[in-house]
Amino acid sequence: MGDAPFDQKALVAAFTRSDNGQNRGHGSSDDPDSGALGWGESGVLDAYVKLYEATGDSRWLNKIVAHFDRMVANMEDHSGDGYGTWVTKTYSVALVRTGRMLNRGTARIVPEEERIWTTRGGDAVEDREWIVEVQPGRQYRVFEYGTRRPVGKGTYRSGAPIETFAPFEVSIEGKPQPGDRFWVQTFGGESMEYIVHQGMFLHPVSRFVACVLRDPKLKVRYGKKAREYLDLIGNIAGKHERDWVDMTRTAGGYRFPPLKTDRFPNRILPHNQYLAIGRAYLYLQSVSRKRLFADRAERMARNFKRHLSKTGRAYTWHYWDWIEEGEPGHSGVEDTSHGHIDIGFAVDACRRGVVFTNSDLKRFAHTLLDQMWNGSLEDPVIGGRVDTREGDAVNLGDWIDLCQWHPKVWDVLWAVFCKAGRPVQAAPSILQGWARLQEGRK
């Protein structure tokens, strides 16, 4: 099978030095914000579980426990529904609603409703109410609802934004009469939990759980923690059932919650977002008596697979597919970075015999080789989407695992790794990819 083109001990040592230098070796595990956990700490936990599988060194399992225990300690019942969770405002929208009162003039206030994603996810907008009153001489004043405390004034010009309500562009259009009044109500972005964030860090934790509960020796040392985590994830999964939606008789996924400042309330999640939690379920289905994990993982796999298009020897797919008012809709083509989550799910599903077959994974390999790679091993470039060589993707993550089905993937992504200067953060994926390559050669 040939010798590895790297020194495993050197790669692990370099990663260890880098990891110890990140927040005293804590990564982002002490950050309560789910965005930091989902897009930061998840990579740390993922690295630890890959390093354990590559080395058999239990210190990586110890680190998973230490990190996840810190994360669990930061869980709070933010919504008062009886469940502890992790939340963020980063992806919420701010909302404004307006209306006119029983006025003499014909002017109207616009927009009736507007939703904007502010720079800090709605943090700069507060829950407030105001009244705008038109004054003689084409003047207006703004006062606080209830208290009537004045908060703004200006000269009326039809269609000109009223500065008090920035970042919203609220204006009065038409011909008001002195004394006409309009109401304005704003809502700041809400703290929300995101299934994709939870999926990103619960996936490596679920790998830890499955690894421990299937190994009698590990179960002696880590079994209590593994069962504790399994129960916790089971509770989280049960809570998310209120946002499950069947798209067909056998396929479905999770959707955004019905909250007023969610960007896409009630729409099914993008593929990478529901598949992130699906990866956790794929690992837990073999060690849990909950039928939920296996059922939902299979239905999510079917939902993703039905949206894949065959393009030559490859697959192409959208970042997002949905149905609204009976009509199907979709976004642009999936990008390479988010696509690594889709690929990781398909790899995990195929390795467990869930929906995806070896033929499917060979098609995904050709997506990378035929549609995304520029064809050079001397100066390799991977495109920014799954249908193009344009761009220069840097976050390739689990794409390397496709080498189990096509060894050329290893050659390409090893060349990408070397071109990038062998970044230590990618070392765990390189080690896992090498192991997958050996499996594929058997």
N, C-alpha and C positions, 0 to 999 in steps of 0.2 A: 504493500500500500504506500510505501515511500515514507521518508522522514518529513516531519513538519518543517516548514521554512522559517520557523521562529524558535526562540528559546522560551519555553513556557514559564520557567522560573523567573526569567528576566521580565517578561510581560507582567506577571503577577506582582513582582516586587515594585515595578514602576507604577502600577495601578494602586498598590497599597500606599505608597508614599503620597501620591496625589490625593487619595481618599482621606488619609489622615490629616491632610492640610485643609480640607473643606469643613469649616465650622467645627473644628476639633474632632473630626471624624463622624459628626452627626448628620452630615448632608443637610437636607431641608426638613428632617424629621420632627424638629421642634417648632415648625411653622404651622399655625392653625389654618392657614388659607388653603383651600382645596386646590386652587390653581397651582400654587407652589408645590404641593404634594403630587398632583397629577402629572405636571410637566417637568418637575425637578426630582423630587424624592423617588418617584417611580423608577427612574433610570438607575438610581443608586441600589434600590432593592433588587431590580432586575439583574444588575451586575453581580450582586452578592450570590444570588441563587445560581447564576451561570458559573461563577467561580467555584462554588461548592461542587457542582456537578463535574467540573473539569479537574479539580484537585482532590476532592474528598476531604478537604480541610474543614473541620467543624467550626473554626473561628468565623467563617462566613455565615453559618447558621446562627451563631451567637449574635452577630451583628444584625441579622434580620430581626431577631427577637428584640434586641435593644432598641432598634429604630422603630419598629411597629408599636412597641409598648409606649414609646413617647407619643406617637401619633394617636393611639387610643386614649391616652390621658387628656388629649386636647379635644376629644369629641364632646359636643354639647347638644342639648335638645333646643335648637334654635327656633324651630317652628311650633314648639309646644304640642307636638303630636305623640310624645312619649318615646321618641327614638333619638338617640344620640347620633350625630353625624358631623361631617366637615362641610363648610360652606365658603363661598366667595361672592363678592359683588362685581368682580372684574368683568363678567360677561352679561350683566344685567343692562337693560335699557332704562333711560329716564322717560317719563311719560307726561304729556301736557294735555289737558282737556279744557275746552272753552265753550262759552255760550252767551247769548244776549238775553237781557231781561225784557220786561214789557215796555219797550221804548217807543218814543214818538217818531224817531227817524228810521230810515231804511237801511242804515249801515249794518254790517255783520262783522263778527270777529273771526279770524282764521289763524291757524287751522282749527277745525272742531276737535281733532285729536292728532297728535304727532308723537312718534317714538324715535328717540335718537340714542345711539350708543356713544356716550360721552367718553372723553379721554380716560377717565378713571372708572368707567363702567357705571356711571350714575352717581358717584359719590358727591359730585359738585352740585347736584340738584337735591333739594329737600322736599318733603311732603308739606306743601303750603297752599293757601288759598288767598286770592286777592280780588278786588273790585277795581275796574277801570271806569272812571267817570269823565264824561266829556264836559268841558267848561266853556263859558263864553269866550269869544276871541280865538277860536280854533286851538284852545289849550285842552290838555287832559291831565288828570292826576290819578295816581295809583295808591290805593290804601289797602291795608291788611283786612282780610275778612274778619268780621266779629268785632275786633278792637277799633277798627277804622283808623289805625295809626298810619299816617302818610309814609309811603316808601318810595315814591317816584313821581315825576311830572315831566311834561314836555309839550311841544307844539304838534298838533295833529296834522299829519299828512297821510292821505289815503294810501294804504299799502305799505307804509314805512314801519319797520320793526320797532317795537317798544322795548327799549334797552333793559328794563326791569326784568324781563323774562328770558334773557340770554342764558343758556345757549339756544333756546327755542326762538324761532322767528315768528312771534305773535304780532299780528297787526290788525287794525280796523280798516275795513274797506267800505267805501261808499259815502253817503251823506248822513252823518249823525246830527242829532239836535242837542243843544246844551241840556245837560241833565240826564242824557242817555247813559246807561250803565251796562257793563259786561263783566262776566265772572271768568276767572282763570284759576285752574287747579293743577298743581304739579305733583308728581310722584317720583321720589328718588329711587335708584336701583335697589332692589331687594337682595339680601343675602340668600343665595340659593345653593342647593347641593346639585352636583353634576355627576351623572352616571359615568361619563367618560373619565372624569378625574378618579372616581372610585375604582373603576375598572383598571386604570393604568397601574395603580399601586396594589390593588387586591390581586391582580394576576400573579406577580412574583410571590406574594404571601400565600396564595393558593398553591403555587408550586412547592413552597416550603411545607405546607400542610400535607399535600399528597405524598411528598417525598418521605416525610416523617412517618405517617400512618401506614405506609406500605413496607417500612423497614423495621423489623422487630428491635434491632439494636438502637436505632435512632428514637424509637418510640419510648424506650426506657428513659432517655434523657430529655426529650422534647415533646413527648406525647401529651402532657397536660396542656402545654402552650398550644400545640397544634389543634387539640379539641376545643380549646377556648376560642381560638381564631375561627375555627369552622363554625361554631355556634354564632359568633359575631357576624360573619359573612352571611350565614343563613338568615339572621334577623334582617340584615340590610337587603338581601334578595327578596324577602317577604314583603318588606316595605315598598320596594320598587314595583311590585306586582300591580299596584294601583295605577301605574303609568304604562302597563303593557298594552299592546294593540296587535291583534291578528290581522295581517294584511291579506292572507289567503287562508284556506282551510288548514294548511300545514306550515305556513311561514308567518313570521312576525318579528317584532322588535319593540324596544322601549321608545317612548316619546317624551317630548319636553312637557313639563308640568303646566297646569292651567293657571299660571300666575300672571298678573297684569304687566309686570316689567320683564318677563321672559322675552327673549328676542323672537322666538317662534313657538308660542304657546300651543300645545297639543299636536304639533307636527312630529312625525316619526323622526328619530335622530338620524344624523348622517351615518353612513355605514361604519366608519371607524369608531364612532362613539358607542353604538350598541355592541359592536364586536369587541371593544375593550373589556367590557364586563363579561362578554361571552367567553373570552379566553380563560377567565377565572373559573367559570362554570365548567368548562371542559376538563379542567384538572380535578375539580371537586366531585364530579359525578361518580368517580370510581371509589371515593372514600366516604361518601355521605349517603344516608338513607333517604335523603330528600329527592324525590323524583323531579322536583322543580329544576334542578341544575341540568340534568340530561335533557329534559323536554325543551327548556328555553334555549339551550345551546344548539340543539338540532334545528329548532324553528328559526333562530337567527342565521344559522348556516344556510338554510334553504332560502331565506329572504335575500341574503347577499348573493347567493349563486344565481338566483333567477334574474338578477340585474347585470350579470356579466355578458359581454358580447364577444363572440369569437371574431378575431381579426387575424387572418392568416393562421399561424401556429400559436398565436398568443391570445390573451384575454385583455379587453379594455373595459373600463367601468367609470361611472360618475362618482364624484365625491359624495353625492346625495341623490336619492330618488324618493319621491313622495306622491301622495294623492291629496288634492284639495278640491272640494266642491265637485267630486266625482271625476276630476280630470287629473291625469298623471303629470308630474312635473319633475324636473331634475336640474341639478347644478352643472357646472363645468366638469371636465374630466378630473379624476382623482389626482392629487399631487403625490410626489414621491415620499415626502415625509410622513403625512398621514397614512399613505398607502402601506407603510411598513406594519401598521397595526392590522390592516386587512390581511396582509400576507402572513403575519404571525398567527392570526386566527386560523387561516386556511391550513397552514402548516400543522398547527396543533390539532385541528379537526381531522386532517388526513391521517396523522399518526395514531389517532384513536378510532379511526373507521367511522367518522361522523360526516356523512354527506359528501365530503370532498374525497376524490380518488387520486391515485398516482397520475392518471392522465390529466386531471385538473392542475396538479402541481407542476407538471411539465409545461403546461400552457402558461402558468404564471412565470416560470423560468424564462420562457420565450418572450414574455412581456418585457422583462429586463433586457434580455440579450438582443432581441430583434427590434424593439421599439424605443428603448431608452438609452442603451449603450452606444457610444460613438464608434465602436469597433476597434479601438486602439488599446493595447496593453501597455504601450510605452507612455502614452499620455491619455489615460482613460477619463472619460466624462460621462456622467449619468444625467439624463434630462430631468427637468423639474416636475414632469407629469408622466403618467403611465403610458402616454401615447406619443411621446416626443423625445428627441435627443437634444432639444433646445434647453438651455439652462445648465446649472451645475449643482446638482443636489449634493448635500453634505450629510444629511441625517438618513443613513441607509438602514440602520437597525437590523431588523430581522429578515430583510431581503436576502442576507447571506445564507440563511437556512435552506433556500431553494437549491443549494448545491447538492443536497441529498438526492435530488431528482435530475440535476444536470450539472456535472462537475465543472463546466465552463464558468458557471456562476462564481465558483471559488476563485478561479484564475482572475476574473474581472474585479471582484471586490477586494481580493488581496492586493491587486495592483492599485486600486483606489486607496486602500489603507496605507500602502507604502508611499504613494504620491502625496498623501496628506501629512506625511512625517510620522506615521504610526502613532496616532493620538492615543494616549493611555485609556481614555474613557471608552474607546471602541474595542479595547483588548478583550473584555469578556465575551463580546459577540464574535470576535475572531476565534476564540477558543471553542465556543459552541459551534460555530460554522465548521471548524475543522472536524469536530466530532460527528456532525451531521454528514459531512463528506465521507467519512469512513463508513458510516452506516449505509450510505448509498452505494458504496463499492462492494459491499458484502454480497 
